[in-house]
């Protein structure tokens, strides 16, 4: 009884076996780079206005409530290099009581100014729909669109 052996690989087969993983890796790295979310520091450095950012930081100052429809605070980025204003628009009866030293995470809209800029999360898009979220004290606060009920979802961190 003879044992069947797999056929020998040609140089083209060997080249394909080397090239395919390299091409896949390159595509993955390029896609990952292009889809990277902006941080507040990136947006500030580039002086961008009205861009989406995903970031977080520690609350270093809580501002007094001036308007009845927003709460705001001053946040220092996680790396500690800069600070910025953070605004949370109150929706229905859902509000946040910010406390010094606590962490806030968000996906929101950044507006540049020389003092570090302002992030609003959630925020109203040009079409009038709410976009973005805020995580504070293990609760996720999501922007409400007209006709949607208010919701907070507990988050495991």
Buried (B, 14 or more C-beta within 10 A) or exposed (E): EEEEEEEEEEEEEEEEEEEEEEEEEEEEEEEEEEEEEBBBBBBBEEEBEEBBBBBBBBBEEBBEEEEEEBBBBBBBBBEEEBBBBBBBBBBEEBBBEBEEEBBBBBBBBBBBEEEBBBBBBBBBBEEEEBBBBBBBBEEBBBBBEEEEEEEBEEEEE
